[in-house]
């Protein structure tokens, strides 16, 4: 009987030790060393621009990340390393716009909104054959 109580007590100690280890390590898991950049892409009239291509280039490493704006014109770059980024938005039929030197810090979330101006639409016609005279 005494041996059974000792085994039960030992099992409870092991379970409590495991619970304590999980609780004690929780703050370590919650630490985040990255940030994000978010925003909206609009045209000159204020209408949202969906499917615009956005790039974020880390100025120190020259690593470039690319994303697209959603149907609401919103975009986000998540899990960016701390540093300075050049953020650019481009869309066919619009002039591209760039924001240089956007600082991303630990758990920061700078909001960069773009207003794209209507650009020159260039159309090229290439003649491959000529009609005989």
Secondary structure, DSSP 8 states (H G I E B T S, - for coil): -HHHHHHHHHHHHHHHHHHHHHHHHHHHHH---EEEEEEEEEETTS-B-TT-EEEEEETTT--EEEEE--TTSEEEEEEEESEEEEEEEE-TTB--EEEEEEEE-TT-EEE--EEE-B---------------
